[in-house]
Amino acid sequence: MLETTADHVIDLLVRMFRLAPENVRPDVPLYRLHIDSLELEELRLILEDELGCDLEDVHLTSRSTVQQLLDVVCEKAAVA
């Protein structure tokens, strides 16, 4: 089965932060998943490495939603 970039990001969120998959919904802010700014930076570095894209100029905070994270990562991965 071919995994999309969005699926990869969600899977990484579930594994990295030990989240129940049903809690990782598009409308949920990252802080509700207990992801703080330091963890968000760690996630960014892992995504850059795994997807081969540059997320340096991406401005996300713990108040950003899962959908906002998915949108920006999918956009950047598509151009990489």
C-alpha positions as CSV (number, residue, x, y, z in Angstrom):
1,M,0.0,0.0,0.0
2,L,1.4,3.4,-1.0
3,E,1.6,5.9,1.9
4,T,0.8,9.5,1.1
5,T,2.8,12.3,2.7
6,A,-0.2,13.2,5.0
7,D,-0.4,9.5,6.1
8,H,3.4,9.6,6.8
9,V,3.0,12.7,9.0
10,I,0.1,11.4,10.9
11,D,1.9,8.1,11.5
12,L,4.9,9.9,12.7
13,L,2.8,12.0,15.1
14,V,1.2,8.9,16.5
15,R,4.5,7.1,17.0
16,M,6.6,10.0,18.2
17,F,4.1,11.3,20.7
18,R,2.4,8.0,21.6
19,L,-1.0,9.3,20.4
20,A,-4.2,7.4,19.8
21,P,-4.7,7.6,16.0
22,E,-8.3,8.7,16.5
23,N,-7.1,11.8,18.4
24,V,-5.1,13.1,15.5
25,R,-7.9,14.9,13.6
26,P,-7.4,17.7,11.2
27,D,-9.2,20.3,13.4
28,V,-7.2,19.6,16.5
29,P,-4.5,22.2,17.6
30,L,-1.1,20.7,18.2
31,Y,-1.1,21.9,21.8
32,R,-4.2,19.7,22.4
33,L,-2.0,16.7,21.5
34,H,0.6,18.0,24.0
35,I,3.1,19.0,21.3
36,D,5.0,22.1,22.5
37,S,7.4,24.3,20.5
38,L,10.5,22.2,21.2
39,E,8.8,19.0,20.1
40,L,7.5,20.8,17.0
41,E,11.0,21.7,16.1
42,E,12.1,18.1,16.6
43,L,9.2,17.0,14.4
44,R,10.3,19.5,11.7
45,L,13.8,18.1,11.7
46,I,12.7,14.5,11.4
47,L,10.2,15.4,8.6
48,E,12.9,17.2,6.7
49,D,15.2,14.2,7.0
50,E,12.6,11.6,6.1
51,L,10.8,13.5,3.3
52,G,13.9,15.3,1.9
53,C,12.2,18.7,2.0
54,D,13.1,22.1,3.5
55,L,10.7,23.2,6.3
56,E,13.0,25.9,7.6
57,D,10.7,28.8,6.5
58,V,7.6,27.1,7.8
59,H,5.9,29.0,10.6
60,L,3.9,26.7,12.8
61,T,3.2,26.9,16.5
62,S,1.5,24.7,19.0
63,R,-1.7,26.6,18.2
64,S,-1.5,25.4,14.6
65,T,-3.9,22.6,13.7
66,V,-3.0,19.1,12.4
67,Q,-4.5,20.2,9.1
68,Q,-2.2,23.3,8.9
69,L,0.8,21.0,9.6
70,L,-0.3,18.5,6.9
71,D,-1.0,21.3,4.3
72,V,2.4,22.9,4.7
73,V,4.4,19.6,4.8
74,C,2.5,18.2,1.8
75,E,3.1,21.4,-0.1
76,K,6.9,21.5,0.7
77,A,7.3,17.7,0.0
78,A,5.6,18.1,-3.4
79,V,8.3,20.6,-4.5
80,A,11.2,18.7,-3.1
